[in-house]
Amino acid sequence: MGDLAGAGRVLVDADGIAPAEVRWRPVARTVIAEVARGGPAGAGVARLTTLVGRTR
């Protein structure tokens, strides 16, 4: 809660393990969008944002 950088790292790590879960689950897609909107996102989060079709 409130750690957007940590959430971004976890999402990128999870995408490496179970990409379908991260890319297609509605809650994961929402979290990706929130992390991307919350500030400067790392390259991994930016890539996920693009992959799931969310804009920054």
Secondary structure, 3 states (H helix, E strand, C coil): CCCHHHHHHHHHHHHHHCHHHHHHCHHHHHHHHHHHHCCCCCHHHHHHHHHCCCCC
